[in-house]
Amino acid sequence: MLEAGCTRKDICITIGKDKSVLSRELQRNSHKRGYSPRLAQEEAEERKRFANLTVTERKTGFLLIKKLPKGKNAKDLAMELF
C-alpha cells in the first residue's frame, strides 16, 4: 500500500490498526531497499521460533544454528563446544 502511494494514516484505517503498530512494523522490518512483506514474514517466523529460548540459548544457540553446515545437529555441536 505504501508503494501505491497510500498514506500511513490511510493504511491504518484500512487494516484497523493503530498508527504505532504500523510504525513499529515498518521500523522493525525495513531494509536497505525498503519494506518487504515477504522478508518481514520470514523474520517474524524466525523470531517466533526463538521466542522461548533463554538468553544463553539465544546468544549461543542462535549463532550456532545460523552457521551450522547442512545435516549437522545443533545440540551435538553445542555439546562439543561446552
Secondary structure, 3 states (H helix, E strand, C coil): CCCCCCCHHHHHHHHCCCHHHHHHHHHHHEECCEECHHHHHHHHHHHHHCCCCCHHHHHHHHHHHHHCCCCCCHHHHHHHHC
